[in-house]
């Protein structure tokens, strides 16, 4: 998860380009000082609202344009993959494009966290996002951009402990 990000709205014609220059100023850190909201349990862009439960899991999606609400639960799981030391051309190891569990009777294991998910709500006036650390090797950013009924998920996994 990035510690610092630059978010800004840009208007670019189709098949066009635009150049933007970004520089760090002394007032940069004061600009975002009050943007972190530790105790907030939801984010909204005016069209949708995402609600997090007391542990920090994503628990609800509210469509503010029609008043419908949907409950959900997001969790992270993993499986033990086939080792590369036992691999050959007929049985390649599990990897980026190969789902190869260690045996045929595998089961998914839940990624557990200590206490609650470490979550920080961030609002810079352009995007609202929830930055979450689920475990030492799993984190994500859930982001809402203005005027869109979509949710962006940015997952980071690794390095995975043995």
C-alpha positions as CSV (number, residue, x, y, z in Angstrom):
1,X,0.0,0.0,0.0
2,X,1.4,3.4,-1.0
3,X,2.1,5.8,1.8
4,X,1.6,8.8,-0.4
5,X,-0.5,9.1,-3.5
6,X,-1.4,12.0,-5.8
7,X,-5.0,12.1,-6.9
8,X,-6.4,14.7,-9.2
9,X,-9.1,15.0,-11.9
10,X,-7.9,15.4,-15.4
11,X,-9.9,16.1,-18.6
12,X,-8.3,14.5,-21.6
13,X,-9.7,14.3,-25.1
14,X,-10.1,10.8,-26.7
15,X,-6.7,9.8,-28.2
16,X,-5.3,13.0,-26.8
17,X,-2.7,13.8,-24.1
18,X,-2.1,16.3,-21.4
19,X,1.0,17.0,-19.3
20,X,0.8,17.6,-15.6
21,X,3.6,18.6,-13.3
22,X,3.4,17.8,-9.6
23,X,5.8,19.3,-7.0
24,X,6.1,18.9,-3.3
25,X,5.5,22.2,-1.3
26,X,6.0,23.0,2.3
27,X,2.2,23.3,2.8
28,X,1.6,19.8,1.4
29,X,1.5,18.0,4.8
30,X,-0.9,20.7,6.3
31,X,-3.2,20.2,3.3
32,X,-4.0,16.6,4.3
33,X,-3.6,16.9,8.1
34,X,-7.4,16.7,8.8
35,X,-8.3,14.3,6.0
36,X,-7.8,11.1,8.0
37,X,-10.9,9.8,9.8
38,X,-10.0,7.0,12.2
39,X,-13.5,6.5,13.7
40,X,-15.6,6.7,10.6
41,X,-17.2,3.3,9.5
42,X,-18.4,4.3,6.0
43,X,-17.4,6.1,2.8
44,X,-19.7,7.7,0.2
45,X,-19.4,9.6,-3.0
46,X,-23.1,10.8,-3.1
47,X,-24.2,8.0,-5.4
48,X,-23.2,5.0,-3.3
49,X,-22.2,4.4,0.3
50,X,-20.1,1.5,1.6
51,X,-20.4,0.5,5.2
52,X,-17.9,-1.4,7.3
53,X,-18.7,-3.6,10.3
54,X,-17.2,-3.3,13.8
55,X,-14.3,-5.5,12.8
56,X,-13.5,-3.5,9.7
57,X,-15.0,-5.9,7.1
58,X,-16.9,-4.5,4.2
59,X,-20.5,-5.2,5.2
60,X,-22.9,-3.2,3.0
61,X,-23.4,-1.4,-0.3
62,X,-26.1,1.3,-0.4
63,X,-27.3,2.7,-3.7
64,X,-28.2,6.2,-2.8
65,X,-29.9,6.9,-6.2
66,X,-32.6,4.4,-5.7
67,X,-32.5,3.7,-1.9
68,X,-31.6,0.0,-2.2
69,X,-29.2,-1.6,0.3
70,X,-27.3,-4.8,-0.1
71,X,-25.5,-6.6,2.7
72,X,-22.3,-8.5,2.0
73,X,-19.2,-9.8,3.7
74,X,-15.7,-9.7,2.2
75,X,-13.1,-12.0,3.6
76,X,-9.7,-13.3,2.3
77,X,-8.7,-16.9,1.9
78,X,-5.7,-18.9,0.7
79,X,-4.7,-22.5,-0.1
80,X,-1.4,-24.4,0.0
81,X,0.0,-24.7,-3.5
82,X,1.9,-27.5,-5.1
83,X,5.6,-27.0,-4.5
84,X,8.1,-26.2,-7.2
85,X,10.6,-28.7,-5.8
86,X,8.1,-31.6,-6.7
87,X,7.2,-30.1,-10.1
88,X,8.0,-31.4,-13.6
89,X,6.6,-30.6,-17.1
90,X,3.5,-32.9,-16.5
91,X,2.8,-31.4,-13.1
92,X,3.9,-27.7,-12.9
93,X,3.8,-25.9,-9.6
94,X,1.0,-23.6,-8.5
95,X,1.7,-20.0,-9.6
96,X,0.4,-16.9,-11.2
97,X,-1.7,-18.6,-13.9
98,X,-1.9,-22.2,-12.5
99,X,-4.3,-23.1,-9.7
100,X,-2.7,-26.3,-8.3
101,X,-3.5,-27.2,-4.7
102,X,-1.1,-29.4,-2.8
103,X,-3.6,-32.3,-2.9
104,X,-7.1,-33.1,-4.3
105,X,-8.8,-32.7,-0.9
106,X,-7.6,-29.2,-0.2
107,X,-9.5,-26.6,1.7
108,X,-9.3,-22.8,1.7
109,X,-7.9,-21.3,4.9
110,X,-9.1,-17.9,6.1
111,X,-6.6,-15.1,6.5
112,X,-7.0,-14.1,10.1
113,X,-6.0,-10.8,11.6
114,X,-5.2,-9.8,15.1
115,X,-8.0,-7.9,16.8
116,X,-9.8,-5.7,14.2
117,X,-8.7,-4.8,10.8
118,X,-6.4,-1.8,10.8
119,X,-8.5,0.7,8.8
120,X,-8.0,4.4,8.0
121,X,-10.7,6.3,6.1
122,X,-9.2,9.0,3.8
123,X,-11.0,11.8,2.0
124,X,-8.9,14.2,-0.1
125,X,-11.9,16.0,-1.6
126,X,-11.6,14.0,-4.8
127,X,-11.7,10.4,-3.8
128,X,-12.8,8.7,-0.6
129,X,-11.0,5.5,0.4
130,X,-10.6,3.0,3.1
131,X,-7.1,1.8,3.6
132,X,-7.0,-1.6,5.3
133,X,-4.4,-3.9,6.7
134,X,-5.9,-7.3,7.1
135,X,-2.8,-9.2,8.1
136,X,1.0,-8.6,7.8
137,X,0.8,-9.9,4.3
138,X,-2.7,-8.8,3.0
139,X,-3.8,-5.2,2.6
140,X,-6.3,-3.4,0.4
141,X,-7.6,0.0,-0.6
142,X,-11.3,0.4,-1.3
143,X,-11.9,3.6,-3.3
144,X,-14.9,5.6,-4.4
145,X,-14.4,8.3,-7.1
146,X,-16.9,11.1,-7.7
147,X,-19.9,10.7,-10.0
148,X,-19.4,7.0,-10.6
149,X,-21.4,4.0,-9.2
150,X,-18.4,1.8,-9.2
151,X,-16.1,0.7,-6.4
152,X,-12.3,0.2,-6.9
153,X,-10.5,-2.5,-5.0
154,X,-6.7,-2.5,-4.9
155,X,-5.3,-5.7,-3.2
156,X,-1.7,-6.3,-2.1
157,X,-0.7,-9.8,-1.1
158,X,2.8,-10.8,0.0
159,X,5.3,-11.6,1.0
160,X,3.5,-14.6,2.3
161,X,4.8,-16.1,5.5
162,X,5.8,-19.8,5.7
